[in-house]
Amino acid sequence: MDGEFSAAPLVEWHEASRYERTGAHDVEAEVARLVEQSESVVHTIAFRLWADGRIPGGARW
């Protein structure tokens, strides 16, 4: 992890998305990509909190 992350999953959605035709997208692939991006953001935030000493080394999740 290089400590950099993109807020892409937070900004890619737009209001007009809900008006696109049903079946116009590969939903499973889009969900998998969104989950990957979201996990990356969560892991980066957790790592930064740990590196800053805000999460103890022996913390259990």
C-alpha positions in Angstrom: 0.0 0.0 0.0 1.5 3.3 -1.0 -0.6 5.5 1.2 -2.4 7.1 -1.7 -6.1 6.4 -2.5 -8.7 7.7 -4.8 -12.1 8.9 -3.8 -13.4 7.5 -7.1 -16.1 5.3 -5.6 -17.4 8.4 -3.8 -17.5 10.6 -6.8 -18.2 8.4 -9.8 -21.9 8.1 -9.1 -24.0 10.9 -10.5 -27.7 11.7 -10.2 -28.4 10.9 -13.8 -27.2 7.3 -13.2 -30.5 6.3 -11.9 -32.2 7.1 -15.3 -30.0 4.8 -17.3 -31.9 1.8 -18.9 -32.1 -1.4 -17.0 -29.6 -3.9 -18.2 -27.4 -1.2 -19.7 -24.4 -2.2 -17.5 -22.7 -5.3 -16.3 -23.9 -4.8 -12.7 -21.9 -7.6 -11.2 -18.6 -6.2 -12.6 -19.5 -2.7 -11.5 -20.4 -3.8 -8.0 -17.1 -5.8 -7.7 -15.1 -2.8 -8.9 -16.9 -0.5 -6.4 -16.3 -3.0 -3.5 -12.6 -3.2 -4.5 -12.3 0.6 -4.5 -14.2 1.0 -1.3 -12.1 -1.7 0.5 -9.0 0.1 -0.7 -10.2 3.4 0.8 -11.1 1.6 4.2 -7.7 -0.2 4.3 -5.8 3.1 3.6 -7.7 4.9 6.3 -7.2 2.1 8.8 -3.4 2.0 7.9 -3.1 5.7 8.3 -4.8 5.7 11.7 -2.6 2.8 12.8 0.5 4.5 11.6 -0.5 7.6 13.5 -0.8 5.6 16.7 -4.6 6.0 16.9 -5.2 2.3 16.6 -3.2 0.1 19.0 -1.0 -2.5 17.4 -2.9 -5.4 19.1 -6.4 -4.1 18.3 -8.8 -6.8 17.3 -11.5 -6.1 14.6 
